[in-house]
Amino acid sequence: MDNLMDKIISLAKRRGFIFPSSEIYGGLSGVWDYGPLGVELKNNIKREYWKEMISKNENVFGIDAAIFMNPKVWEASGHLKSFTDPLIECKTCHSRLRADHKDLILEHENYHKKRNEKVSWTEPKKFNLLVEAYLGVVEGEKSKVFLRGEITQGVHVNFLNFLYTMSPKLPFGVIQIGKAFRNEITPSNFTFRSREFEQMELQFYVEPDKKKSLEWLEYFKKQRLNWYINLGIKKENLRFRKHKKNELAHYALEAWDIEYNSPFGGWKEMEGIHHRGNWDLSEHSKYSGKELSYFDTKNNKRFIPYVIETSGGLDRAFLFLLIDSYFEDKNRTVLKLHPKLSPYKAAIFPLLANKKQLVSLALRVYKKLKPYFMVAWDDRGNIGKRYYSQDEIGTPYCLTIDFDSLKNKDVTVRDRNTMRQIRIKIDKLIEYLDKKINK
C-alpha cells in the first residue's frame, strides 16, 4: 500500500495536481501548492460542497470570515489553553495522542501489533498548535495575533450579525470554506497532515433541546457520509467512529468522525460531526460582554442555541478522492474521478495535427465547448498516447475530429472508464456532455 501512495504522490507532481511549496528553495515541510489541475479539482469539490449544503438544507447561508481575529477570540474559544496539552507521538505512523489517554494509547499499540509493527513513543511535549503572527509597521510596537487554528470561531463571533442582517428563524446554519493553520510537530502522509489546510464547515444553530438536537446530529451524519459516497469515495472505505468520553474535545457533548480506510495507517479522520452544545456562544458572551442569544418570538423566550457542527478537511477529501479513483490496468493509469470533479470535462483532439482541415474543425469544436465546460486541447503525438494522457488526469471524455467529421459534422466521443466510442453530432455535444457530467 505504501507503493500506492508513492504512485499517487508521483502522479500529483508529474501531472500538475500538487507541488511542494517553494520547491526551488528546498520546500517547506507540511506546506503544499496546488497546481493547474489541482486547483480545478479543489474548486470543483468546493462547488459541490457549497451546492449540497445550500440546496439540501433549509435556512443555510454562507460567510467568508477573516483569517486574522482579535486574540481574545482564541482565549474565549479555549485554544490558548486546550492547544497546549502534553502530547506523545507514535514514531511509526506519527499519530499524536494526549499522554493521559491510556486506553487510546493501548488501542493504538494493539492496532500496530496486529500489523506486526513495533510501536514506540516520543517523550510527552507541551506545545501550542496556534501559529503566531505580528501585526503593525513599527518594530517593537507590533501586536501579537494568531493565524486561525480553525475556521469555526469566525462564524460564532458573527452570530449577532446574522440575526441583524438575515433575521433567520431557528434552526439555521452558516457554512464556510477557508484556510486554517496549525503548528504541527510532524506533518506527514502527503497532504493528510499539513501546517496550512482548508476546511469545509457548517455551524447549525438549533433550539437547546437534547432530543431534537441529537436528531439533527443524526441527520447531518447521514447527509455528510452520503455526500462523499455520491462523489466517488468507496462506501467500504468509510465508517463512523464515536468519540469516547475521555477523548471528547472541551466543547463537545457528543462527537463522531467519518473515517477513511487509508493506505498509510488504517482508519483516519476525514470529517467530524460534533454536538457543541451552547459552549461557543456562552464563552464568547462571557469574554466579549455581548449577549449572544436568540429570542423566540413564538414562545416569548430567550436562550442560547445549541450548535451542531460538520467540519471536513478539504485537502483530506482531495487526497482520498485521488486514492479511491486511482486505477491501473496493463496499459494505462486512470483517475476515475466523478465527472463533476474532473479538472477537464473533455479533451478535443484533431486526429492528425498536420492536417489543416482537421485542426480547423477541432478548434471550432474547442471554442464551442469552452464557454460551457473546462476543456483541454491536445494535438501531441499519436491518438493512443493522447487518450492515456487524459485518462491519467481523470478527463471523462475525449473528442476526436477525424476525416468523417468533415463530411458528417460529428465527432468520436470516447468514454474514459469503458473506452467505448460513439459518434455524436457537433451541434448535440453541449447537450450530451451536460447530461453525462451533471447526471
N, C-alpha and C positions, 0 to 999 in steps of 0.2 A: 504493500500500500504506500510505503514511502516513495516507491518508484512512480506511483500515480501523481503524488504531489510534485515530484521533480518535473514530470511532464507538464503539469498544469502551470507551474512557475515558468518553465521554458516557453510554453506557448504564449503565456500572458506577456512576456517581454518581447518575444520574437514578432508577434502579430499586433503589437500596439495597444494592448489592454492595460498593462500596469508596468511602470518603470520604477526602479529605486530612485528616491528623491535626491536631487543634486548629485547624480551618479558620477559626473566628471571630476568631482572633488572627493570621491570615495564614499558618497552617500551619507545617510543619517539613519541610524538604527531605529526601526519602528515607524518610519515615515515613508509614504509611497505617493507617486504621481500617477494619475490615471491618464493614459494616452488617448489618441483619437477614437479608437474603438471602445476603450474602457469607459470614457466619459459618456458615449452614446448609450452603452448598456446601463450604466449607472443612472443616467437621466430617465431611461425607459422604466427602470424599477421604481424610481421616484414618482413618475407619472401614474403608474399603475397603483401605487400605494395611495396617492392623493385621490385618484378617481374612486378607488374602493372605499376609502373612509368617508368621503363626502357623499357619494351616491347611495351607499348602502346603509347609512346611519342618519337618522333624523337629527336636525339641530346641531350639526357639527360644522365648525368653520376653522380657518387657519390663522396662523401667526408666524412671523419670522422675527424672533427676538434677537437682541444684540448678544454678541459673544462676551463683551465686557459688561459687567454689572457692578453695582455698589458692593464692596467687600462684605457689608453686613448681610447680604443675601446668603453668603456661604456660612456665615456664623449661624443665622437663623435656620438654615437647612440642615445643619449638623455636619456639614462636610469638613469643617475645620477640626472637628473633634473626631468624628467617626472614620475619617480617612487616615487616621494615624494609629490604627490598631497594629499590634505586633503580629507580623505575618511570617510564615515559613514558606519556602518554595521547594517544590519537588524537582530534584536535579534531573529526573528522567524526562518529564513532559512539561516542566516549567509552570504547572498549575500552582496557584498560591492559596493557602488556607490560613485562617486565624489559628494561632498557636494553641488557643484554649479549646478548639473544636476537636476533641479527642476522637469522638465517634466518626466524624467525617475523615479524619486523618487515617483511621483504621480502615474505613471503607475504601479510601483511595489506595492504600497499600495493598489491600486484597485484590483490587482491580488489576494492579500491575503484576501481582504474583500469579494470577490466572494466565497472564500473557508471558510468564517466565521472564519477567523483567525485574531487575533489582531496584529497590527504592531507597533513596537517601534524601535527607532534607538539609536545607541551609539552616544556619542559626536564626532564631527569631530576630527580625529587624522592625523597628518602628519608623514608619515613613509616611509622608503625606502625598497622596496622589494628585493633589491640585498643582497645576503649573503656575508659578508666579510670573508676573509681569509688572512693569513700572510705566506709569503714565505721567507726562509732564515734559517740558522742554528745558528746564533749568536743572543742571546737575546738583544733587543734594537736596532738591525740593520736589523730587518725583514721588508720586503716591503709589504704594504697592496695591496691585489688583491681582485678580486671578483669571486665567483663561478658564472658561466654564468647564467643570468636570462632567456635567450632564446638561441636557437642554431643558430638562423638566422645569427648573425654577423660573425660567423666562416666561412660562405660562402662568404659574401661580402668582407671581408678583404683578401680573396684569389682570388679575381677577376682577377688580373693580372697574377697570376699563372695559372689560367685556360686558359687564352689567350695564354700564352707562351708554355704550355705543350700540350694542346689539339687542338689548332688552330680552335676553333669552329666558325661556322657561325651563325649569328642571324637568328631566335630565338634559344636559347639553354638554358638548365636548369641544375641545380645541386640539387641532393637530399641528405638528411642526416637524420639519426635516432640517437638520442643521449639524454643524460641526461641534465636537466636544474634544477635550484634551485631557490626557492623564499621564502622569509621570511614571509610566510603567518601568519596573526594575529590569525585566527581561522580556521585551517584545518577542513574539515567537509565532511560528506556524504561518508564515507569509503575512497576509493582511488580517488574520484572525485576531491577533492581539497587537494593536498599534498604539502609538502615542497620540496620533491625530486621526480621528474617525468621524463618521457621520451616523446620526441616529434618526429613526423614524418613530415618532411618538404620538399617542393620543392620551390626553388627560380628560377624563369623562366625569363630570360632576353630577352626583346623584343625591337623592334625599338620604339623610342619615338613618336609614332603616337597615338592620343587619340582613334580614331575609331578602329584601329587594336588591340590596347592593351585591349580595352573593349571586343572585340570578344574573345580574349584569356581568359579573366576573365570568360566569359560565358562558354567557352569550359571546363575549369577546374572545374567550379561549377558542371556541369553535370557529369563529369568524377568521381569526388570525391564522389558525392551523390550515383551514381550507384555502386561504389566500396563497400560501406557499405551495400547497399541493397543486392548485389550479395553474400556477406559473411554472410548474415542471419539477419541483422537488419531489423525489420519490417518497410515497407515503410510508414505506417501510423504514426510511431513514429519519423519520420524525417521531418524537414521543413527547409526552408531558412528564415533568417531574415536579412534585410539590416540595416546597422548602420545609424542612423540619423547623420546629420552634426555635432551636438554638442557633439556626443559621439565618433566621429572618433579619432583614435589614431593620435599622432602628425605626423606620417609618411604617413598616408593613404589618398589617393584621393577618394577611394571607398572601402567599406568593407562589406562582407557578412559572416554570420555564418551559418554552418549546425548545427541545434539544435536537441536535442533528448528529447522526452517527458518522463522525468524521474519520478520514483515513489517518489522522495524526493524534490518536489518543482516545478514540471512542466518542462517547456522547458529550457534546459541547453545547453550551448555551447559545441559542440563536435569538430568542426574544423572550422577554419577561412580561407576564401579565400579573399585575400586583393590585391588591386592595390596600390603598394607602391610608384608609380612614380619613380623619379630618386633620391629620398631623401637619401637613404643609401649610394650609391656610391658618391653622391655630398658631403655629410658630411665627409665621410672617405677621400675623396680627399682633402678637406679643412684642416682637422686636421692632416693628415699624410704628406701632401706636395707632394703626389704622384698623378699623373694624372690617374684616374680610368675611362678611356673612351674606346670606341670601334671605330676602323677605318673601315668604309665601303668601301672596295676597288672597289666594283661595281659602286658606286655613288660618289666615291672620297670625302667622308666627314667623319668627326669625331664627335661623340656625346656620351653622357652618356645615356645608355639604361634605359628604364622603367623596373620595376620588378613586376611580378605577383607572388604572394606567396600563397601556400596552406600550412597550419600549423595545424596539428591534434595532439591531445593528445593520445599517445599510451595507457596510463593507463585508460583513459576515454573510448577508444574503447574497451579495455579488459572488463571493468566493464559493459558497455552497452550490449556487446555481451553475457555476463553471464546472465544479466537480461532478455534479449529477448529470450534466448534459454531455460530459466528455465520453466519446465513444471511438473505438478503433476497430477496423477490420483489416484484411490483408493488405489493402491498397491505400487506405485513406484514414485520416483523423477527422472526426466530425464533432462539432458542438451542436447538439440537438436542442438548442435554446427554443423556448416558445417564440413564435414569430413576432409577438408583441414586444419581446425583449431584444431580439436580434439587432445588432448595430445597423446593419443594412438589411432591408427587406427584400431587395432584389439586386442582382448584378446583370448588367447588359453587356453582351459580347457581340462584336462582328465576327462571323465565322473566320474570315481572313482579314488581317489588319492591313494588307496591301491592296485590297480591292475597294476603290473609292466609293462605288455604289453601295456596298455593304456597310462601310463606315458611315457614309452619309445618312442612310436609313437608321442605323443603330443610334447615331447621335440624336436623330429626331425622336426616337423612342425614349432615349435617356432624358431628353429635355421635357418630353411629355409627362413622364412619371415623376420627375424631380420635385415639382411643387407639392406633390401628394405623399411621397414616401422618401425615406433615406435610401438612395440607390447608389450603386457603385458602377464605375466604368472600368472595364478590363479588356485590353487587347494584347496582352503579353503572352508569348509562347503559344503552345498548342491548346486546343479546346479542353482536352482532358486535364491538363495541369491547371487551367483556369477553374474548372469545376472543383477540383480538390482543394485549391487555394481558398475558394469561397466556402467550401464545406468546413474548413478548419476554423473559420471565424464565425460560423453559425448562420450564414446567409441562407434563408429558406428556399429562395427561388432564383434560378439562373435563366436568363432570357437570351437566346441565341438568334441572331439575324443571319439567315443564310440565303442562298440564291432563290429558293422557293418563296422567301419573304418578299422579294422584289416583285414577284408575279401575283402572289395571293394576299399580300398585306397582312401577313400573320407572322408569328414567331414561335420558336420551340421553347416551351416552358419546362424546365427540369426541376423536379422536387428533390430537395436536399436529403431527406430521410430515406425515401424509397428509390431514388434515382430514376423514377419513371418520367417519361417525357410526353407532352401533349402539345398540340398546336392550338394557339389562341389568336384570334383576330386582334390587330393592334388597337382598334377602337374599343375593344372589350377588356383591355388589360387593366385599366384602373378599377373597374367593377370587379374583375376576377381577383386581383390581388387584395382588394379591400375585404372581400368575403373571406378569403383564405387567412389573412393576417388577423382580422378582428373577430373571428368566429368564437 
